[in-house]
Amino acid sequence: MTRINEHYQKLQAGYLFPEIGRRVAAFAKANPDAPLIRLGIGDVTEPLAPAIVSAMRDAVDELGTPDGFRGYPPDRGYDFLLDAIAEHDYAARGVELSSDEIFVSDGSKCDSGNIQEIFGSECKFAVTDPVYPVYVDTNVMAGRTGEAQSDGRYAGITYIAATEANGFAPGPPDQRVDLVYLCSPNNPTGTVADRNVLEQWVGWARSNDAILIFDAAYEAFITDPALPHSIFEIPGARECAIEMRSFSKRAGFTGVRCAYTVIPKELTGTLPNGERSSIHSQWARRQATKFNGVSYPVQRAAAAVYTPEGKKQTGEQVAFYMENARRLREGLSSAGFTVFGGVHAPYIWMRTPEGLGSWEFFDRLLSESHVVGTPGAGFGPSGEGYFRLSAFNSRENVDDALERVKTAFGS
């Protein structure tokens, strides 16, 4: 008899976004003429920047020649992209980073789900709540948790509530854990951790011999240059942190797929015999064993993001989405909603009106306004009573959706 992984049976209902897709599909089938506007899943809508398209096209042409053809890419990525990342994303902000500490991948979602594989099954971990579901679900799949409890929390996970009281940027827990997942700018709340908060986390991690898994997929949306873009801007972080970044939202690569993870060589964990071992070498082995690299045209396209034209064009796209966020934030606030985020991230985090539960508000918003958002409860128990709207859409659709929501629910 072939047994399946019993830990998958612990997962609740379904992954958040497929469940949204199921409900939207059912509504669309029953109401084929309803003009839906989707502000739910954080998928980009603007086309790839011209500099990126040109670089990708040139790379494809190269592969069609005897001299330019390439097979498997290097495990960690091509030097031209690694060097560009080290120079523009880190050295430009005063962060010393070697290019061989960077691992190019096909997405931060994959990396944030896979990183747990290199840590022992007995490792205790914490997440802020609400939280990007991948951090939790992949650890559940790996058997690092108990069953889901009546409040939606899994036994064995330390949940750190991100609330209005702490500005949705909580500090470290009172108890010791081995791993902590942090996301800033935050998905789903749209808030960003300032230097003081990150200094608290780094100090705590070093004192407790813990590792911070820092998801900075939305760092390009930070509008205040004084705010940290990287955990490695904090002294001591190289000894206790892993950082993940993505080209998905900063450059429209949600369908192209390219990201990277940074693991400093100073970072270590403990082997069963008590010896210290390099986390960098563990991830390098995992990468070489399970991943054949990101294609040459995609890496050339990613490198084009750092050219003067690429910076300008992708910067304009980020500004476009942030203008959408501003319109949503200010429009909803003027209509009487309590709204957070939308300043350093493309997400609006709002209280649900009229005391509605987040899934109840989702269903009513869909049926009455034909607008799709994301229920806060899908991000964890502390997300109940809140709702996420994405700024990724056309200006026309954002303005239209805003008016629909205000008409149906505004005061």
Wavefront OBJ file of the C-alpha trace (Angstrom):
o trace
v 0.000 0.000 0.000
v 1.414 3.381 -1.034
v 0.946 5.892 1.752
v 0.739 9.610 1.203
v 2.247 12.298 3.382
v -0.241 12.515 6.246
v 0.842 16.048 7.102
v -0.928 17.320 3.972
v -4.179 16.309 5.658
v -3.605 18.981 8.301
v -3.938 21.770 5.728
v -7.112 23.748 6.107
v -9.701 23.670 3.279
v -7.525 24.921 0.434
v -4.752 27.363 -0.270
v -6.152 30.898 -0.031
v -5.857 32.017 -3.629
v -7.279 28.877 -5.294
v -10.255 29.198 -2.936
v -10.743 32.772 -4.091
v -10.498 31.546 -7.671
v -13.108 28.865 -7.011
v -15.609 31.345 -5.573
v -15.010 33.866 -8.337
v -15.378 31.192 -11.029
v -18.655 30.013 -9.534
v -19.972 33.580 -9.411
v -18.848 34.319 -12.981
v -20.531 31.147 -14.254
v -23.788 32.095 -12.558
v -23.467 35.754 -13.613
v -21.724 35.761 -17.025
v -22.549 39.410 -17.702
v -21.214 40.754 -14.392
v -18.264 43.134 -15.067
v -15.702 41.765 -12.595
v -12.747 43.832 -11.413
v -10.023 41.781 -9.750
v -8.073 43.445 -6.953
v -7.410 40.190 -5.129
v -4.343 38.198 -6.118
v -1.296 40.452 -6.343
v -0.588 39.898 -10.026
v 0.812 42.722 -12.127
v -1.096 44.096 -15.119
v 1.317 46.448 -16.894
v 3.319 44.956 -19.805
v 7.030 44.248 -19.507
v 9.216 47.326 -19.856
v 10.775 47.842 -23.314
v 14.338 47.464 -21.982
v 13.422 44.055 -20.551
v 11.705 42.877 -23.729
v 14.682 43.971 -25.828
v 17.171 42.155 -23.584
v 15.110 38.979 -23.603
v 14.689 39.095 -27.388
v 18.424 39.588 -27.899
v 19.157 36.659 -25.578
v 16.792 34.381 -27.491
v 18.506 35.391 -30.725
v 21.858 34.508 -29.152
v 20.631 31.032 -28.315
v 19.790 30.527 -31.969
v 23.456 30.804 -32.988
v 26.298 28.291 -32.603
v 28.462 30.735 -30.671
v 25.676 32.083 -28.493
v 23.937 28.846 -27.577
v 23.928 27.879 -23.885
v 22.626 24.825 -22.102
v 22.148 24.463 -18.364
v 22.758 27.753 -16.530
v 25.062 27.942 -13.488
v 23.424 26.705 -10.268
v 23.488 30.095 -8.575
v 22.971 32.227 -11.683
v 25.075 33.926 -14.334
v 27.786 36.298 -13.111
v 26.363 39.207 -15.106
v 23.159 39.085 -13.044
v 24.793 38.258 -9.703
v 27.205 41.180 -10.070
v 24.386 43.558 -11.031
v 22.358 42.520 -7.981
v 25.324 42.943 -5.621
v 26.143 46.376 -7.042
v 22.718 47.957 -7.442
v 20.615 46.345 -4.716
v 23.255 46.228 -1.987
v 26.471 48.192 -2.556
v 24.381 51.214 -3.588
v 22.866 51.181 -0.083
v 26.164 50.579 1.707
v 25.794 46.812 2.128
v 28.877 44.658 1.608
v 27.835 41.506 -0.221
v 29.744 38.981 -2.300
v 28.083 37.849 -5.529
v 28.587 34.207 -4.542
v 26.248 34.772 -1.587
v 23.365 35.295 -4.049
v 21.269 32.430 -5.443
v 19.055 33.190 -8.446
v 15.793 31.260 -8.562
v 12.419 31.148 -10.298
v 10.538 32.937 -7.546
v 10.495 34.046 -3.919
v 7.378 31.979 -3.325
v 9.395 28.890 -4.205
v 12.363 29.950 -2.090
v 10.278 30.882 0.942
v 8.556 27.508 0.731
v 11.704 25.502 0.082
v 14.046 27.133 2.591
v 12.545 25.141 5.463
v 13.904 21.916 3.921
v 17.437 22.619 5.112
v 16.399 22.964 8.761
v 15.688 20.142 11.189
v 12.133 18.947 11.652
v 12.360 19.760 15.353
v 13.093 23.442 14.719
v 10.518 25.743 16.257
v 9.400 28.639 14.105
v 7.370 31.814 14.372
v 5.363 33.904 11.945
v 3.761 37.278 12.241
v -0.022 37.041 12.024
v -1.519 37.852 9.516
v 1.054 36.272 7.236
v 1.711 35.151 3.669
v 0.229 31.608 3.721
v 3.203 29.883 2.066
v 5.356 30.276 5.177
v 2.863 28.342 7.267
v 1.559 25.788 4.788
v 4.962 24.504 3.678
v 5.997 23.898 7.275
v 2.723 22.090 7.886
v 3.454 19.894 4.848
v 6.902 19.132 6.251
v 5.470 17.928 9.573
v 6.814 20.785 11.654
v 3.419 21.550 13.232
v 0.510 19.888 14.960
v -3.116 19.972 13.877
v -5.039 23.154 13.159
v -6.926 24.369 16.207
v -10.415 25.851 16.408
v -9.074 29.395 16.016
v -7.207 28.481 12.823
v -3.775 28.424 14.417
v -1.577 25.345 14.151
v -0.146 23.734 17.239
v 3.616 24.124 17.297
v 3.771 27.535 15.611
v 4.475 30.723 17.531
v 2.148 33.416 16.191
v 3.159 37.039 16.717
v 0.128 39.261 16.294
v 0.535 42.194 13.905
v -2.159 44.589 15.017
v -3.212 48.194 14.766
v -1.704 48.702 18.239
v 1.828 47.815 17.046
v 1.425 49.364 13.619
v 1.315 45.887 12.058
v 5.088 45.695 12.653
v 5.528 43.636 15.828
v 8.760 43.083 17.669
v 10.307 39.753 18.716
v 8.480 37.158 20.825
v 9.148 36.589 24.500
v 10.074 32.940 23.982
v 12.918 31.463 21.977
v 12.298 29.939 18.551
v 14.756 28.784 15.893
v 13.312 30.434 12.794
v 11.192 33.534 12.195
v 9.573 34.564 8.925
v 9.423 38.336 8.440
v 7.997 40.207 5.465
v 8.633 43.920 4.919
v 7.066 45.763 3.165
v 4.423 43.448 4.457
v 2.067 41.237 2.550
v -0.821 41.490 3.390
v -0.907 44.615 5.620
v 1.089 46.906 3.317
v 3.126 48.299 6.210
v 6.915 48.525 6.480
v 9.260 47.850 9.389
v 11.475 50.806 10.254
v 15.104 50.636 11.341
v 14.248 50.491 15.024
v 12.001 47.448 14.585
v 14.580 45.624 12.458
v 17.327 46.399 14.978
v 15.181 44.776 17.669
v 14.765 41.664 15.542
v 18.451 41.367 14.690
v 19.467 41.845 18.314
v 16.952 39.239 19.442
v 18.039 36.736 16.775
v 21.700 37.056 17.694
v 20.953 36.710 21.394
v 18.804 33.621 20.839
v 20.920 31.974 18.115
v 17.907 32.170 15.804
v 17.615 32.805 12.056
v 15.426 35.456 10.430
v 13.978 34.607 7.012
v 13.391 38.082 5.614
v 11.067 38.381 2.616
v 11.715 41.714 0.897
v 9.799 40.982 -2.312
v 8.174 44.453 -2.240
v 11.201 46.566 -1.321
v 10.993 48.495 -4.620
v 7.748 50.048 -3.398
v 9.318 51.766 -0.370
v 8.834 55.490 -0.952
v 10.979 56.828 1.915
v 14.697 56.335 1.165
v 15.467 56.521 4.887
v 13.645 53.241 5.509
v 15.717 50.047 5.200
v 15.285 48.099 1.977
v 17.328 45.163 3.245
v 17.745 43.408 6.581
v 21.490 43.565 5.861
v 21.434 47.330 6.360
v 21.208 46.465 10.060
v 24.587 45.723 11.726
v 24.906 42.079 12.730
v 22.257 40.802 10.308
v 24.807 38.836 8.283
v 25.167 36.512 11.272
v 21.449 35.796 11.669
v 19.466 36.480 8.496
v 18.502 35.180 5.069
v 16.946 37.597 2.570
v 14.677 36.932 -0.407
v 13.818 39.341 -3.203
v 11.841 39.066 -6.416
v 11.573 40.674 -9.838
v 7.873 39.781 -9.940
v 6.406 43.049 -8.697
v 9.340 45.436 -9.191
v 9.634 44.535 -12.896
v 6.481 42.639 -13.848
v 8.041 39.160 -13.786
v 5.072 37.297 -12.298
v 4.840 35.300 -15.527
v 8.539 35.433 -16.439
v 9.751 34.103 -13.057
v 12.985 35.313 -11.521
v 14.036 36.061 -7.958
v 16.995 35.555 -5.662
v 17.929 34.601 -2.125
v 20.923 35.973 -0.214
v 22.637 33.779 2.385
v 25.762 35.260 4.000
v 28.669 32.912 4.570
v 28.805 33.847 8.263
v 25.382 32.322 8.869
v 25.509 28.944 10.583
v 23.269 26.355 12.186
v 23.903 23.421 14.500
v 24.404 19.797 13.460
v 23.131 16.911 15.628
v 26.618 16.483 17.091
v 26.693 20.131 18.161
v 29.081 21.345 15.473
v 28.310 24.529 13.573
v 27.577 24.200 9.858
v 27.281 26.745 7.062
v 23.712 27.540 6.009
v 25.162 28.884 2.757
v 26.665 25.498 1.863
v 23.459 23.674 2.815
v 21.360 25.839 0.500
v 23.974 25.587 -2.249
v 23.739 21.799 -2.065
v 19.959 21.892 -2.082
v 19.982 24.267 -5.075
v 22.403 22.119 -7.074
v 20.457 18.943 -6.316
v 16.896 20.129 -6.943
v 17.122 23.068 -9.320
v 18.522 23.437 -12.824
v 18.622 27.201 -12.834
v 16.786 30.109 -14.446
v 16.980 30.328 -18.228
v 19.514 32.581 -19.939
v 16.914 34.872 -21.592
v 15.159 35.417 -18.273
v 18.410 36.258 -16.479
v 19.358 38.684 -19.257
v 15.923 40.258 -18.864
v 16.472 40.564 -15.094
v 19.878 42.158 -15.618
v 18.221 44.736 -17.894
v 16.252 45.961 -14.869
v 19.522 47.512 -13.619
v 20.348 49.438 -16.807
v 19.544 53.162 -16.863
v 16.606 52.500 -19.198
v 15.427 49.554 -17.146
v 15.570 51.487 -13.878
v 13.603 54.354 -15.387
v 10.952 52.193 -17.026
v 10.372 49.828 -14.106
v 10.433 52.777 -11.718
v 7.617 54.358 -13.723
v 5.611 51.162 -13.450
v 6.108 50.994 -9.683
v 5.009 54.649 -9.473
v 1.923 53.809 -11.544
v 0.872 51.097 -9.118
v 1.608 53.302 -6.126
v -0.639 55.994 -7.581
v -3.363 53.351 -7.775
v -2.668 52.557 -4.126
v -2.900 56.226 -3.187
v -6.263 56.553 -4.931
v -7.617 53.494 -3.156
v -6.252 54.558 0.222
v -7.508 58.129 0.076
v -10.804 57.269 -1.616
v -11.699 54.567 0.878
v -10.645 56.741 3.814
v -12.846 59.607 2.617
v -15.755 57.172 2.350
v -15.425 56.255 6.022
v -13.337 53.097 5.855
v -10.419 52.539 8.215
v -7.458 51.938 5.928
v -3.790 50.986 6.368
v -0.897 50.354 3.972
v -0.692 51.655 0.434
v 2.242 53.988 1.183
v 5.245 51.656 0.920
v 3.506 48.662 -0.668
v 0.909 48.030 -3.389
v -1.625 46.691 -0.896
v -4.464 48.318 1.007
v -5.364 46.700 4.337
v -8.778 47.830 5.511
v -11.189 47.017 8.273
v -14.294 45.263 7.015
v -17.384 47.468 7.343
v -20.470 46.852 9.428
v -18.767 44.216 11.577
v -18.700 41.768 8.677
v -16.402 38.759 8.741
v -13.712 38.919 6.081
v -15.104 36.053 3.971
v -18.612 37.472 4.394
v -17.364 40.824 3.118
v -15.605 39.038 0.245
v -18.857 37.395 -0.854
v -20.885 40.594 -0.537
v -18.268 42.676 -2.361
v -18.245 40.113 -5.149
v -22.017 39.824 -5.448
v -22.970 43.489 -4.902
v -19.993 45.374 -6.396
v -18.457 42.709 -8.648
v -15.060 43.488 -7.105
v -12.642 40.750 -6.021
v -10.412 41.271 -2.994
v -8.705 39.017 -0.463
v -10.254 38.118 2.922
v -7.942 38.916 5.799
v -8.799 35.650 7.563
v -7.043 33.817 4.742
v -3.761 35.263 6.024
v -4.262 34.019 9.580
v -6.560 34.447 12.584
v -5.407 38.011 13.274
v -6.514 38.930 9.759
v -10.151 38.363 10.601
v -12.089 41.594 10.354
v -9.731 42.961 7.682
v -9.546 42.841 3.903
v -6.757 43.280 1.354
v -7.100 45.147 -1.929
v -4.355 45.136 -4.553
v -3.259 48.176 -6.538
v -2.286 46.006 -9.495
v -4.742 46.953 -12.234
v -5.475 49.649 -14.774
v -6.217 53.171 -13.576
v -9.718 52.909 -15.027
v -10.469 49.669 -13.193
v -9.089 50.959 -9.908
v -11.204 54.109 -10.094
v -14.256 52.111 -11.126
v -13.768 49.572 -8.328
v -13.364 52.384 -5.793
v -16.662 53.944 -6.814
v -18.431 50.601 -6.660
v -17.163 49.883 -3.153
v -18.040 53.389 -1.958
v -21.532 53.121 -3.427
v -22.221 49.750 -1.785
v -20.538 50.241 1.577
v -19.381 53.816 2.061
v -20.806 56.037 4.774
l 1 2 3 4 5 6 7 8 9 10 11 12 13 14 15 16 17 18 19 20 21 22 23 24 25 26 27 28 29 30 31 32 33 34 35 36 37 38 39 40 41 42 43 44 45 46 47 48 49 50 51 52 53 54 55 56 57 58 59 60 61 62 63 64 65 66 67 68 69 70 71 72 73 74 75 76 77 78 79 80 81 82 83 84 85 86 87 88 89 90 91 92 93 94 95 96 97 98 99 100 101 102 103 104 105 106 107 108 109 110 111 112 113 114 115 116 117 118 119 120 121 122 123 124 125 126 127 128 129 130 131 132 133 134 135 136 137 138 139 140 141 142 143 144 145 146 147 148 149 150 151 152 153 154 155 156 157 158 159 160 161 162 163 164 165 166 167 168 169 170 171 172 173 174 175 176 177 178 179 180 181 182 183 184 185 186 187 188 189 190 191 192 193 194 195 196 197 198 199 200 201 202 203 204 205 206 207 208 209 210 211 212 213 214 215 216 217 218 219 220 221 222 223 224 225 226 227 228 229 230 231 232 233 234 235 236 237 238 239 240 241 242 243 244 245 246 247 248 249 250 251 252 253 254 255 256 257 258 259 260 261 262 263 264 265 266 267 268 269 270 271 272 273 274 275 276 277 278 279 280 281 282 283 284 285 286 287 288 289 290 291 292 293 294 295 296 297 298 299 300 301 302 303 304 305 306 307 308 309 310 311 312 313 314 315 316 317 318 319 320 321 322 323 324 325 326 327 328 329 330 331 332 333 334 335 336 337 338 339 340 341 342 343 344 345 346 347 348 349 350 351 352 353 354 355 356 357 358 359 360 361 362 363 364 365 366 367 368 369 370 371 372 373 374 375 376 377 378 379 380 381 382 383 384 385 386 387 388 389 390 391 392 393 394 395 396 397 398 399 400 401 402 403 404 405 406 407 408 409 410 411
